[in-house]
């Protein structure tokens, strides 16, 4: 089965269901800072970068993400990282899952053949491009 797993860190941190790991998750949440009206009025921006400044916190995050994904899916083929913070977590997670990593970038940032995807964010629609990463499936 071909699965693509997108890392949505804030959603994961706010909904992680395993009770025995609540303390770890609380410590991770405490590191995340909120910035009201950034990048524009009406947006609440969650800055996850402090997690990456703390090696133990980053290791904890990766361990929890890995266990969570492995408990939900039999096999992950590809982990997709959205520019640019997704480039921090997704390759490490992919390595732990034995999966490929595929970066999604803004148009014009990748050479060669690419495929396109659009998605909605808090402050508008974003187009991302990535290399064809599924040769066994018509992309």
DOMIDO-956714 format. One record per atom (N, C-alpha, C): residue number from 1; x, y, z. Coordinates in nm, 3 decimals, decimal comma, padded with zeros to 5 digits. Layout:
{banu:NUM	x:X	y:Y	z:Z}
...
// end
This chain:
{banu:1	x:00,084	y:-00,117	z:00,000}
{banu:1	x:00,000	y:00,000	z:00,000}
{banu:1	x:00,090	y:00,124	z:00,000}
{banu:2	x:00,055	y:00,218	z:-00,083}
{banu:2	x:00,132	y:00,342	z:-00,094}
{banu:2	x:00,071	y:00,447	z:-00,002}
{banu:3	x:00,148	y:00,490	z:00,094}
{banu:3	x:00,099	y:00,592	z:00,187}
{banu:3	x:00,194	y:00,710	z:00,188}
{banu:4	x:00,140	y:00,824	z:00,197}
{banu:4	x:00,220	y:00,945	z:00,211}
{banu:4	x:00,182	y:01,006	z:00,346}
{banu:5	x:00,282	y:01,030	z:00,428}
{banu:5	x:00,256	y:01,083	z:00,560}
{banu:5	x:00,310	y:01,225	z:00,568}
{banu:6	x:00,224	y:01,322	z:00,590}
{banu:6	x:00,266	y:01,461	z:00,606}
{banu:6	x:00,279	y:01,490	z:00,754}
{banu:7	x:00,386	y:01,556	z:00,789}
{banu:7	x:00,410	y:01,587	z:00,929}
{banu:7	x:00,344	y:01,720	z:00,963}
{banu:8	x:00,242	y:01,714	z:01,045}
{banu:8	x:00,176	y:01,834	z:01,094}
{banu:8	x:00,199	y:01,839	z:01,244}
{banu:9	x:00,308	y:01,899	z:01,283}
{banu:9	x:00,356	y:01,894	z:01,419}
{banu:9	x:00,258	y:01,948	z:01,521}
{banu:10	x:00,201	y:02,064	z:01,497}
{banu:10	x:00,113	y:02,125	z:01,597}
{banu:10	x:-00,011	y:02,040	z:01,618}
{banu:11	x:-00,067	y:01,985	z:01,511}
{banu:11	x:-00,184	y:01,899	z:01,524}
{banu:11	x:-00,148	y:01,775	z:01,604}
{banu:12	x:-00,032	y:01,718	z:01,577}
{banu:12	x:00,011	y:01,600	z:01,650}
{banu:12	x:00,026	y:01,630	z:01,799}
{banu:13	x:00,091	y:01,740	z:01,830}
{banu:13	x:00,114	y:01,774	z:01,970}
{banu:13	x:-00,015	y:01,802	z:02,045}
{banu:14	x:-00,116	y:01,852	z:01,975}
{banu:14	x:-00,240	y:01,886	z:02,043}
{banu:14	x:-00,335	y:01,768	z:02,056}
{banu:15	x:-00,306	y:01,656	z:01,987}
{banu:15	x:-00,403	y:01,547	z:01,988}
{banu:15	x:-00,343	y:01,410	z:02,019}
{banu:16	x:-00,220	y:01,403	z:02,065}
{banu:16	x:-00,156	y:01,275	z:02,090}
{banu:16	x:-00,229	y:01,201	z:02,203}
{banu:17	x:-00,283	y:01,080	z:02,177}
{banu:17	x:-00,376	y:01,018	z:02,271}
{banu:17	x:-00,316	y:00,930	z:02,381}
{banu:18	x:-00,190	y:00,894	z:02,376}
{banu:18	x:-00,136	y:00,795	z:02,469}
{banu:18	x:-00,110	y:00,858	z:02,606}
{banu:19	x:-00,180	y:00,810	z:02,709}
{banu:19	x:-00,175	y:00,872	z:02,841}
{banu:19	x:-00,038	y:00,862	z:02,908}
{banu:20	x:00,029	y:00,748	z:02,895}
{banu:20	x:00,156	y:00,731	z:02,966}
{banu:20	x:00,267	y:00,823	z:02,913}
{banu:21	x:00,247	y:00,885	z:02,800}
{banu:21	x:00,347	y:00,978	z:02,748}
{banu:21	x:00,306	y:01,124	z:02,763}
{banu:22	x:00,204	y:01,150	z:02,844}
{banu:22	x:00,155	y:01,287	z:02,859}
{banu:22	x:00,262	y:01,384	z:02,909}
{banu:23	x:00,349	y:01,340	z:02,998}
{banu:23	x:00,451	y:01,430	z:03,052}
{banu:23	x:00,548	y:01,473	z:02,942}
{banu:24	x:00,591	y:01,378	z:02,859}
{banu:24	x:00,680	y:01,412	z:02,748}
{banu:24	x:00,612	y:01,511	z:02,654}
{banu:25	x:00,486	y:01,484	z:02,622}
{banu:25	x:00,413	y:01,572	z:02,530}
{banu:25	x:00,395	y:01,710	z:02,593}
{banu:26	x:00,368	y:01,715	z:02,723}
{banu:26	x:00,355	y:01,844	z:02,790}
{banu:26	x:00,486	y:01,923	z:02,782}
{banu:27	x:00,597	y:01,855	z:02,802}
{banu:27	x:00,728	y:01,924	z:02,792}
{banu:27	x:00,750	y:01,978	z:02,651}
{banu:28	x:00,711	y:01,901	z:02,550}
{banu:28	x:00,725	y:01,947	z:02,412}
{banu:28	x:00,633	y:02,067	z:02,386}
{banu:29	x:00,508	y:02,057	z:02,432}
{banu:29	x:00,415	y:02,169	z:02,415}
{banu:29	x:00,466	y:02,296	z:02,482}
{banu:30	x:00,529	y:02,279	z:02,599}
{banu:30	x:00,581	y:02,395	z:02,672}
{banu:30	x:00,692	y:02,466	z:02,594}
{banu:31	x:00,762	y:02,394	z:02,508}
{banu:31	x:00,868	y:02,454	z:02,428}
{banu:31	x:00,814	y:02,533	z:02,308}
{banu:32	x:00,693	y:02,498	z:02,264}
{banu:32	x:00,633	y:02,565	z:02,149}
{banu:32	x:00,582	y:02,702	z:02,192}
{banu:33	x:00,621	y:02,806	z:02,119}
{banu:33	x:00,576	y:02,941	z:02,153}
{banu:33	x:00,469	y:02,986	z:02,055}
{banu:34	x:00,377	y:03,068	z:02,105}
{banu:34	x:00,268	y:03,121	z:02,024}
{banu:34	x:00,294	y:03,268	z:01,992}
{banu:35	x:00,268	y:03,306	z:01,868}
{banu:35	x:00,286	y:03,444	z:01,825}
{banu:35	x:00,155	y:03,490	z:01,760}
{banu:36	x:00,085	y:03,578	z:01,830}
{banu:36	x:-00,044	y:03,628	z:01,784}
{banu:36	x:-00,022	y:03,727	z:01,669}
{banu:37	x:-00,111	y:03,717	z:01,569}
{banu:37	x:-00,109	y:03,808	z:01,453}
{banu:37	x:00,021	y:03,797	z:01,373}
{banu:38	x:00,074	y:03,676	z:01,361}
{banu:38	x:00,193	y:03,655	z:01,278}
{banu:38	x:00,166	y:03,538	z:01,184}
{banu:39	x:00,195	y:03,548	z:01,058}
{banu:39	x:00,262	y:03,656	z:00,985}
{banu:39	x:00,170	y:03,772	z:00,948}
{banu:40	x:00,038	y:03,756	z:00,978}
{banu:40	x:-00,051	y:03,870	z:00,955}
{banu:40	x:-00,163	y:03,864	z:01,058}
{banu:41	x:-00,234	y:03,971	z:01,071}
{banu:41	x:-00,341	y:03,984	z:01,171}
{banu:41	x:-00,441	y:03,869	z:01,157}
{banu:42	x:-00,478	y:03,813	z:01,272}
{banu:42	x:-00,576	y:03,705	z:01,274}
{banu:42	x:-00,516	y:03,566	z:01,274}
{banu:43	x:-00,383	y:03,556	z:01,258}
{banu:43	x:-00,315	y:03,426	z:01,255}
{banu:43	x:-00,246	y:03,403	z:01,388}
{banu:44	x:-00,262	y:03,283	z:01,444}
{banu:44	x:-00,187	y:03,241	z:01,562}
{banu:44	x:-00,079	y:03,145	z:01,514}
{banu:45	x:00,047	y:03,190	z:01,519}
{banu:45	x:00,161	y:03,115	z:01,468}
{banu:45	x:00,225	y:03,037	z:01,582}
{banu:46	x:00,242	y:02,908	z:01,562}
{banu:46	x:00,311	y:02,823	z:01,660}
{banu:46	x:00,455	y:02,803	z:01,614}
{banu:47	x:00,549	y:02,850	z:01,693}
{banu:47	x:00,691	y:02,835	z:01,661}
{banu:47	x:00,745	y:02,709	z:01,728}
{banu:48	x:00,777	y:02,608	z:01,647}
{banu:48	x:00,827	y:02,481	z:01,698}
{banu:48	x:00,980	y:02,475	z:01,702}
{banu:49	x:01,047	y:02,578	z:01,653}
{banu:49	x:01,193	y:02,575	z:01,647}
{banu:49	x:01,261	y:02,555	z:01,782}
{banu:50	x:01,205	y:02,602	z:01,895}
{banu:50	x:01,272	y:02,575	z:02,023}
{banu:50	x:01,291	y:02,425	z:02,052}
{banu:51	x:01,204	y:02,340	z:01,998}
{banu:51	x:01,221	y:02,195	z:02,017}
{banu:51	x:01,353	y:02,150	z:01,957}
{banu:52	x:01,391	y:02,207	z:01,844}
{banu:52	x:01,511	y:02,162	z:01,774}
{banu:52	x:01,639	y:02,216	z:01,838}
{banu:53	x:01,626	y:02,312	z:01,926}
{banu:53	x:01,743	y:02,364	z:01,999}
{banu:53	x:01,780	y:02,275	z:02,117}
{banu:54	x:01,690	y:02,184	z:02,152}
{banu:54	x:01,709	y:02,095	z:02,266}
{banu:54	x:01,719	y:01,952	z:02,213}
{banu:55	x:01,839	y:01,893	z:02,211}
{banu:55	x:01,855	y:01,759	z:02,153}
{banu:55	x:01,765	y:01,653	z:02,217}
{banu:56	x:01,746	y:01,660	z:02,348}
{banu:56	x:01,660	y:01,562	z:02,415}
{banu:56	x:01,514	y:01,581	z:02,373}
{banu:57	x:01,471	y:01,705	z:02,360}
{banu:57	x:01,334	y:01,732	z:02,316}
{banu:57	x:01,313	y:01,682	z:02,172}
{banu:58	x:01,409	y:01,707	z:02,085}
{banu:58	x:01,398	y:01,662	z:01,947}
{banu:58	x:01,393	y:01,509	z:01,940}
{banu:59	x:01,478	y:01,443	z:02,019}
{banu:59	x:01,477	y:01,297	z:02,024}
{banu:59	x:01,342	y:01,246	z:02,075}
{banu:60	x:01,288	y:01,312	z:02,176}
{banu:60	x:01,158	y:01,274	z:02,232}
{banu:60	x:01,049	y:01,289	z:02,125}
{banu:61	x:01,052	y:01,401	z:02,054}
{banu:61	x:00,954	y:01,424	z:01,948}
{banu:61	x:00,962	y:01,315	z:01,842}
{banu:62	x:01,081	y:01,285	z:01,795}
{banu:62	x:01,097	y:01,182	z:01,692}
{banu:62	x:01,050	y:01,045	z:01,741}
{banu:63	x:01,082	y:01,013	z:01,865}
{banu:63	x:01,040	y:00,884	z:01,921}
{banu:63	x:00,888	y:00,875	z:01,925}
{banu:64	x:00,823	y:00,980	z:01,974}
{banu:64	x:00,677	y:00,978	z:01,981}
{banu:64	x:00,614	y:00,975	z:01,842}
{banu:65	x:00,665	y:01,056	z:01,751}
{banu:65	x:00,611	y:01,054	z:01,614}
{banu:65	x:00,626	y:00,915	z:01,552}
{banu:66	x:00,743	y:00,855	z:01,568}
{banu:66	x:00,769	y:00,723	z:01,511}
{banu:66	x:00,671	y:00,620	z:01,567}
{banu:67	x:00,656	y:00,618	z:01,699}
{banu:67	x:00,563	y:00,522	z:01,762}
{banu:67	x:00,419	y:00,548	z:01,719}
{banu:68	x:00,382	y:00,675	z:01,711}
{banu:68	x:00,245	y:00,709	z:01,669}
{banu:68	x:00,218	y:00,660	z:01,527}
{banu:69	x:00,308	y:00,689	z:01,436}
{banu:69	x:00,288	y:00,648	z:01,296}
{banu:69	x:00,286	y:00,496	z:01,285}
{banu:70	x:00,380	y:00,430	z:01,353}
{banu:70	x:00,387	y:00,284	z:01,345}
{banu:70	x:00,262	y:00,218	z:01,405}
{banu:71	x:00,197	y:00,286	z:01,499}
{banu:71	x:00,075	y:00,229	z:01,557}
{banu:71	x:-00,047	y:00,249	z:01,466}
{banu:72	x:-00,037	y:00,340	z:01,370}
{banu:72	x:-00,150	y:00,371	z:01,283}
{banu:72	x:-00,144	y:00,302	z:01,147}
{banu:73	x:-00,022	y:00,273	z:01,100}
{banu:73	x:-00,004	y:00,220	z:00,965}
{banu:73	x:00,088	y:00,099	z:00,968}
{banu:74	x:00,060	y:00,004	z:00,877}
{banu:74	x:00,147	y:-00,113	z:00,865}
{banu:74	x:00,282	y:-00,077	z:00,805}
{banu:75	x:00,277	y:00,007	z:00,702}
{banu:75	x:00,400	y:00,044	z:00,632}
{banu:75	x:00,386	y:00,185	z:00,576}
{banu:76	x:00,491	y:00,261	z:00,589}
{banu:76	x:00,499	y:00,394	z:00,530}
{banu:76	x:00,605	y:00,387	z:00,419}
{banu:77	x:00,566	y:00,426	z:00,300}
{banu:77	x:00,660	y:00,426	z:00,188}
{banu:77	x:00,735	y:00,558	z:00,176}
{banu:78	x:00,662	y:00,667	z:00,199}
{banu:78	x:00,718	y:00,800	z:00,174}
{banu:78	x:00,675	y:00,896	z:00,285}
{banu:79	x:00,768	y:00,974	z:00,334}
{banu:79	x:00,737	y:01,084	z:00,424}
{banu:79	x:00,763	y:01,212	z:00,347}
{banu:80	x:00,662	y:01,296	z:00,338}
{banu:80	x:00,672	y:01,421	z:00,263}
{banu:80	x:00,694	y:01,535	z:00,361}
{banu:81	x:00,796	y:01,616	z:00,334}
{banu:81	x:00,824	y:01,732	z:00,417}
{banu:81	x:00,794	y:01,860	z:00,343}
{banu:82	x:00,707	y:01,943	z:00,402}
{banu:82	x:00,673	y:02,070	z:00,340}
{banu:82	x:00,778	y:02,174	z:00,375}
{banu:83	x:00,815	y:02,252	z:00,276}
{banu:83	x:00,913	y:02,359	z:00,295}
{banu:83	x:00,867	y:02,451	z:00,407}
{banu:84	x:00,942	y:02,491	z:00,493}
{banu:84	x:01,079	y:02,456	z:00,519}
{banu:84	x:01,095	y:02,380	z:00,650}
{banu:85	x:01,003	y:02,399	z:00,744}
{banu:85	x:01,016	y:02,326	z:00,871}
{banu:85	x:00,997	y:02,176	z:00,854}
{banu:86	x:00,923	y:02,136	z:00,753}
{banu:86	x:00,908	y:01,994	z:00,725}
{banu:86	x:01,038	y:01,928	z:00,686}
{banu:87	x:01,134	y:02,009	z:00,640}
{banu:87	x:01,265	y:01,955	z:00,606}
{banu:87	x:01,346	y:01,919	z:00,730}
{banu:88	x:01,305	y:01,971	z:00,845}
{banu:88	x:01,377	y:01,942	z:00,969}
{banu:88	x:01,333	y:01,807	z:01,027}
{banu:89	x:01,204	y:01,782	z:01,032}
{banu:89	x:01,151	y:01,662	z:01,096}
{banu:89	x:01,140	y:01,545	z:01,000}
{banu:90	x:01,091	y:01,569	z:00,881}
{banu:90	x:01,055	y:01,460	z:00,789}
{banu:90	x:01,171	y:01,367	z:00,752}
{banu:91	x:01,292	y:01,417	z:00,722}
{banu:91	x:01,399	y:01,321	z:00,688}
{banu:91	x:01,436	y:01,229	z:00,804}
{banu:92	x:01,439	y:01,282	z:00,926}
{banu:92	x:01,470	y:01,198	z:01,042}
{banu:92	x:01,361	y:01,095	z:01,066}
{banu:93	x:01,236	y:01,137	z:01,052}
{banu:93	x:01,125	y:01,044	z:01,069}
{banu:93	x:01,127	y:00,937	z:00,960}
{banu:94	x:01,152	y:00,978	z:00,837}
{banu:94	x:01,159	y:00,882	z:00,726}
{banu:94	x:01,267	y:00,777	z:00,752}
{banu:95	x:01,381	y:00,821	z:00,798}
{banu:95	x:01,492	y:00,729	z:00,826}
{banu:95	x:01,450	y:00,626	z:00,931}
{banu:96	x:01,385	y:00,671	z:01,036}
{banu:96	x:01,341	y:00,579	z:01,142}
{banu:96	x:01,234	y:00,482	z:01,093}
{banu:97	x:01,153	y:00,526	z:00,997}
{banu:97	x:01,045	y:00,441	z:00,945}
{banu:97	x:01,090	y:00,353	z:00,829}
{banu:98	x:01,214	y:00,371	z:00,783}
{banu:98	x:01,261	y:00,295	z:00,667}
{banu:98	x:01,191	y:00,339	z:00,540}
{banu:99	x:01,156	y:00,468	z:00,533}
{banu:99	x:01,081	y:00,521	z:00,420}
{banu:99	x:01,164	y:00,623	z:00,344}
{banu:100	x:01,120	y:00,654	z:00,225}
{banu:100	x:01,184	y:00,760	z:00,145}
{banu:100	x:01,140	y:00,895	z:00,199}
{banu:101	x:01,222	y:00,997	z:00,176}
{banu:101	x:01,186	y:01,134	z:00,209}
{banu:101	x:01,171	y:01,211	z:00,078}
{banu:102	x:01,063	y:01,287	z:00,068}
{banu:102	x:01,040	y:01,371	z:-00,050}
{banu:102	x:01,013	y:01,514	z:-00,003}
{banu:103	x:01,097	y:01,608	z:-00,049}
{banu:103	x:01,073	y:01,748	z:-00,013}
{banu:103	x:00,968	y:01,810	z:-00,106}
{banu:104	x:00,879	y:01,889	z:-00,050}
{banu:104	x:00,789	y:01,969	z:-00,131}
{banu:104	x:00,834	y:02,114	z:-00,119}
{banu:105	x:00,855	y:02,178	z:-00,234}
{banu:105	x:00,907	y:02,314	z:-00,235}
{banu:105	x:00,814	y:02,404	z:-00,312}
{banu:106	x:00,837	y:02,534	z:-00,297}
{banu:106	x:00,761	y:02,632	z:-00,374}
{banu:106	x:00,801	y:02,622	z:-00,521}
{banu:107	x:00,710	y:02,662	z:-00,610}
{banu:107	x:00,741	y:02,654	z:-00,753}
{banu:107	x:00,871	y:02,727	z:-00,787}
{banu:108	x:00,949	y:02,665	z:-00,877}
{banu:108	x:01,073	y:02,726	z:-00,922}
{banu:108	x:01,195	y:02,692	z:-00,839}
{banu:109	x:01,180	y:02,608	z:-00,735}
{banu:109	x:01,290	y:02,577	z:-00,645}
{banu:109	x:01,352	y:02,439	z:-00,668}
{banu:110	x:01,290	y:02,357	z:-00,752}
{banu:110	x:01,343	y:02,223	z:-00,780}
{banu:110	x:01,371	y:02,207	z:-00,929}
{banu:111	x:01,486	y:02,150	z:-00,962}
{banu:111	x:01,516	y:02,124	z:-01,103}
{banu:111	x:01,447	y:01,997	z:-01,152}
{banu:112	x:01,441	y:01,981	z:-01,281}
{banu:112	x:01,388	y:01,858	z:-01,339}
{banu:112	x:01,236	y:01,849	z:-01,331}
{banu:113	x:01,186	y:01,729	z:-01,362}
{banu:113	x:01,043	y:01,703	z:-01,364}
{banu:113	x:00,987	y:01,708	z:-01,222}
{banu:114	x:00,873	y:01,773	z:-01,206}
{banu:114	x:00,809	y:01,781	z:-01,075}
{banu:114	x:00,659	y:01,755	z:-01,090}
{banu:115	x:00,596	y:01,725	z:-00,978}
{banu:115	x:00,451	y:01,716	z:-00,974}
{banu:115	x:00,404	y:01,825	z:-00,878}
{banu:116	x:00,280	y:01,867	z:-00,893}
{banu:116	x:00,230	y:01,982	z:-00,818}
{banu:116	x:00,116	y:01,942	z:-00,725}
{banu:117	x:00,107	y:02,013	z:-00,612}
{banu:117	x:-00,004	y:01,996	z:-00,518}
{banu:117	x:-00,039	y:02,132	z:-00,460}
{banu:118	x:-00,166	y:02,154	z:-00,435}
{banu:118	x:-00,211	y:02,277	z:-00,371}
{banu:118	x:-00,279	y:02,241	z:-00,241}
{banu:119	x:-00,260	y:02,326	z:-00,140}
{banu:119	x:-00,328	y:02,305	z:-00,014}
{banu:119	x:-00,356	y:02,439	z:00,052}
{banu:120	x:-00,456	y:02,439	z:00,139}
{banu:120	x:-00,495	y:02,562	z:00,207}
{banu:120	x:-00,423	y:02,573	z:00,340}
{banu:121	x:-00,373	y:02,692	z:00,368}
{banu:121	x:-00,313	y:02,722	z:00,498}
{banu:121	x:-00,398	y:02,830	z:00,563}
{banu:122	x:-00,359	y:02,868	z:00,683}
{banu:122	x:-00,436	y:02,967	z:00,757}
{banu:122	x:-00,449	y:03,098	z:00,682}
{banu:123	x:-00,349	y:03,130	z:00,602}
{banu:123	x:-00,346	y:03,262	z:00,538}
{banu:123	x:-00,342	y:03,252	z:00,386}
{banu:124	x:-00,400	y:03,148	z:00,329}
{banu:124	x:-00,411	y:03,139	z:00,184}
{banu:124	x:-00,377	y:03,003	z:00,129}
{banu:125	x:-00,391	y:02,990	z:-00,001}
{banu:125	x:-00,359	y:02,866	z:-00,070}
{banu:125	x:-00,212	y:02,867	z:-00,111}
{banu:126	x:-00,147	y:02,752	z:-00,099}
{banu:126	x:-00,006	y:02,738	z:-00,130}
{banu:126	x:00,010	y:02,629	z:-00,235}
{banu:127	x:00,095	y:02,654	z:-00,333}
{banu:127	x:00,131	y:02,551	z:-00,430}
{banu:127	x:00,269	y:02,499	z:-00,395}
{banu:128	x:00,283	y:02,368	z:-00,399}
{banu:128	x:00,413	y:02,305	z:-00,375}
{banu:128	x:00,442	y:02,209	z:-00,488}
{banu:129	x:00,569	y:02,194	z:-00,514}
{banu:129	x:00,614	y:02,100	z:-00,615}
{banu:129	x:00,710	y:02,002	z:-00,553}
{banu:130	x:00,710	y:01,881	z:-00,603}
{banu:130	x:00,804	y:01,781	z:-00,558}
{banu:130	x:00,843	y:01,694	z:-00,674}
{banu:131	x:00,952	y:01,622	z:-00,656}
{banu:131	x:00,994	y:01,529	z:-00,761}
{banu:131	x:00,895	y:01,414	z:-00,769}
{banu:132	x:00,881	y:01,352	z:-00,886}
{banu:132	x:00,796	y:01,233	z:-00,894}
{banu:132	x:00,854	y:01,126	z:-00,800}
{banu:133	x:00,780	y:01,086	z:-00,700}
{banu:133	x:00,836	y:00,997	z:-00,599}
{banu:133	x:00,769	y:00,861	z:-00,596}
{banu:134	x:00,686	y:00,836	z:-00,694}
{banu:134	x:00,614	y:00,707	z:-00,694}
{banu:134	x:00,620	y:00,646	z:-00,833}
{banu:135	x:00,736	y:00,593	z:-00,871}
{banu:135	x:00,751	y:00,540	z:-01,007}
{banu:135	x:00,657	y:00,425	z:-01,037}
{banu:136	x:00,611	y:00,352	z:-00,934}
{banu:136	x:00,521	y:00,238	z:-00,957}
{banu:136	x:00,375	y:00,283	z:-00,967}
{banu:137	x:00,350	y:00,411	z:-00,947}
{banu:137	x:00,214	y:00,467	z:-00,959}
{banu:137	x:00,220	y:00,583	z:-01,055}
{banu:138	x:00,120	y:00,597	z:-01,141}
{banu:138	x:00,118	y:00,709	z:-01,236}
{banu:138	x:00,092	y:00,838	z:-01,158}
{banu:139	x:00,192	y:00,921	z:-01,146}
{banu:139	x:00,178	y:01,048	z:-01,073}
{banu:139	x:00,139	y:01,158	z:-01,170}
// end
